[in-house]
């Protein structure tokens, strides 16, 4: 499958995160666990053969991880809930493959693209690939659906979104979707283009979109640069601060 990348859209901000002592304690623990999740080790049995790859942690640490969802900050819990809602397009309380099909269908309708449009098909291909990864990582009971609890648990474990998976799964999808939204390919979206894009793919309401535009239109020219959108979404995945730009993309309510 061909990969469409946007060259050097934003600086790397996730590989060497500093731990801020002012964070909520559970959020700080989450950053440590995310770092550990990116450093697997191979366990060796008595005859020297590799039998498994696992994170180096004790049973006590694993018990703490299972308890973590009840300990995380209200903001991080709300952030994950909002992300879940973005995936749950039909609003039935679970994420299914149908939701990913609906998102593509809604985007096609919003921008006047037919199902056989090559650019829309590219978005569909990448979106279903994201679903395959999501269900593989989150569907603990193998029912072909992802509950909010399953989604949050996988997100908090650090296994759902990593720097590599963001580059491989999300960047091409966002890029392909923005190709459809950015009609004149000038690298910027008008307020109308961004509204159609955010409503169809992020599942945001109009008041939420208006707040995002207000926050991301840095020079008040009515346009939002694609690199600003990329940077904001990257910040969402890898910066847990309520003041980060990414937080406004996924949780734009003024009273948050």
ABEGO torsion letter per residue (X at the ends): XBBBBBBGABBBAAABBBBBAABBAAAAAAAAAAAAAABBBBBBBAAGBBABBBBBBBAAAAAAAAAAAAABBAAAAAAAAAAAAAABAAGAGBBBAAAAAAAAAAAAAAAGBBAABAAAAAAAAAAAAAAAAAAAAABAAGAGBBBAAAAAAAAAAGAABBAAAAAAAAAAAAAAAAAAABAAGAGBBBAAAAAAAAAAAAGBBAAAAAAAAAAABAAGAGBBBAAAAAAAAAAAAABABAABAAAAAABABAAX
